[in-house]
Amino acid sequence: MHPLFEEFAGLLEKEDKEKCVEFAVSKLSSGQLDVVTLYDQILAPSLNRIVCKPTEADTKIWREHVKSAIVRTIVECSYPYVIRERDRRYSKKRGEKAIVVCPTEEYHEIGPRMVADFFTLLGYDATFIGANTPQMNVVSAVLETRPKYVAISVTNYYNLVAAQKTISLIRGSGATGFKVIAGGNAFRRNPDEYKRIGADMLLHTFEDLSKLREGDA
């Protein structure tokens, strides 16, 4: 666990948006944290810790949403540091595009939003389409932007069917020259599921994306 994690987790537990954002931005500004460390070792585990007890479900789910919204704000505020780190480490954009999407009925979007920033950090021209994206809208985006990678994030196992249908529609649309990357918690216990739904590869971490980039060089 990162030594700064508990400090941030305590602020998030108090739902102190101002101090949470100030914490993240100040650590990025000072160089105490880089974007990947902030996302992977501070924000992601903090999200995983947000649990509503069954006895509190009717009254406390809104608190989960508040905490998630705080983390989402931090991710948005981190974008200038994504660009700064990209320019310092990778000099310029590679000119290759990546689209990050969630299938229909998949509402967990903070993780894939971070993934879009990881693509940007590595020099790709990344577009995050958002949660619960209708299948034909994804197809339209792929046909219009012609990305090299389509990353589809699935958190809820039951949304794998929708992901499979989306991938099938993309492949049947006439679009070419792209590969489909699968990711998300839905694949943690069943890593081979990515093959069944028609994806080309399964990636989970920034290091995975870095190795993919090295292969593109």
N, C-alpha and C positions, 0 to 999 in steps of 0.2 A: 504494500500500500504506500502511495506517495506521502511524504511527510506533511504536505499541505492539505491532504484530503479531508482530514477530520475538521480542520478549521472551516473549510468551505461547507462541508456537510452540515456543520452546526448552524451556519448562517442560513442555509437552505431550509433546514428544519424549522427555523423561526420565520420562514417566508419573508425574509428581509431582502426584497428585490434590489434596493439601492446598494446595500452593502455587498450583496452577491456579485452584482455587476462591477462594482468598484474593485472588489477583490480580484476578479478575473482580469480586468483591463489593466490594473496596476501591475499584476504579475507578468503579463505579456509585455507591457511597456518597459519594465525594469529588466526583462530577460530572465527572471526567475523561472518562468514557464515559457515553453514554446507552444504553438498551436496543437501539435499532435499530443504532447503530454497533457495539456489542459483538457482536450477532448477525451483521450483514452484513459487517463489516470485520475481525473478529477470529475468531469461532468458525467461520463458514462456510468461509473460506479455509483455516483450520487443518484442518477436516475434509477438504477437497479435497486437501490435501497428504498425507493419510494414504494411503500406497500400499505394498502388500506386493509385493515383487519375486517374479516367477514361481518363481525358484529357492528362495524361502523360504516358498512358499505353505503347505506342510505343517506348518511349525513356527512361523510368525510371524503367521498370521491372528488368533490370539488377542490379539496386541498391538494390532491394529486395533480389536478389540472393547474392549480396555481404554481406549484413547484415546477411542473413541466414548462409552463409559460416563462418562468424565470430563466430556466436553462436555455430555452429557445431564444430569449432576448440576448443572452450572453453569446450564443453562437453567432447571431447577427452582428453584434458589436465586435466580434473577433475578425470580421472579414478584412478590414484594413491590414491586420497583422498577417492574415493568410497571404495577401498580395505582397506584403513586405518580405515575408520569408520566401515566397516563391521567387521573387526577383533577386534576392540575395543568394539563394541556393541553386536556382536553376536558370537564372539570367533572363529568360524570356519564355513566352508561350510556345508550345510545340506546334500549334496550329491544328492539333487533333482534337476532336470533339468527343465529349462523353455526356450521356443523358442519365440521370438518376431518377427512378420512378418508384412508386408504390402501387400495387395492383388495386383493383376495385375492392372496397370494404376494408382496406388496410389503412388504419389511421395513425399508426406509429411512425411519425415522420422525422423526429429529431435525429435519430441514428443516420438515416439516409441523407439528411441535410448535412451532417458532419462529413459523410462520405463525399458529397459533392465538393466540399471544401478541400478534402484530401486530393481529389482529382485536380482542383485548381492549384493547390500547393505544388503538385508535381508537374504543372505546366500545361495541363489540358484545358481546353475551353469547355467548362462544365456547366450544365444546365440542370437545375433541380426542378422537376415538374410539380412535385407535391404529393400529398396523401390522397388516397381514394381516387386515383386517376382512371377515368373511363377508358376502356380498352382501345376504342377507335381514336381517342385523343393521343394515346401513346403512339399508335401507328402513324398518325398524322405528323407528330413531332419527329419521328424517325425519318419519314419520307422527306420532310422539309429540311432538316438539319444535317442529315446523312452522317451520323456519329460513327466513330470507330468502336465505341463501347456503349451498350445499353445495360446499365446496372439496375437490377430490380430487387428491391428489399422487401422481405416478408418476415414479419414478426410472429403473427398468428398462424399456426400450422394449418388451420382450416382455410386460409387464403391461398394456399399453394395451388388449388384448382384454378382460381382466378389468374394467378401468375402464369400457369401453364397455358391457359387460353390466350392471354396477352402475348406470350412469346410465339404461340402458334400463328396468331394473326399477323404479327410483325414479319415472321418468316414467309408468310403467304402473300405479303403485300407487294412483293417485287423489290423491296429494299435489299441492297447488297453491301458487302464490304464491312459488315459489323460483326461483333461478337457479343453474346449475352453473358453478363456476370451476375450470378446470384449471390445473395448475402442476407444476413439477418438471423434472428434466434430460431426461426422455424426450421433451420437446417442443423442446429447444434447437435441434436440427438440423432438426426437422420441425414448425415452429410451426403449420401448418395442420391438424395431426393432431387438435387439440382439436375442430374442426368434425366430423371423421369419427366421433369417439367420442360425439358428442352434447352436448358442453359448450356453454355460451353464450358464454364468454370465456376468454381465456388471460392470466393475470397471473403475473409473476415476482418483483416487488419490493414493498417497503413503500410506495414511491412510487406504484406501481400501485394498491395498496389505498387509499391516501390519496385518489387521484383518484376511485376508486369511491365512497368515503365522501362526497366533495364532491358527487357526483351524487345521493346519497341525501338531502342536506340539504334 
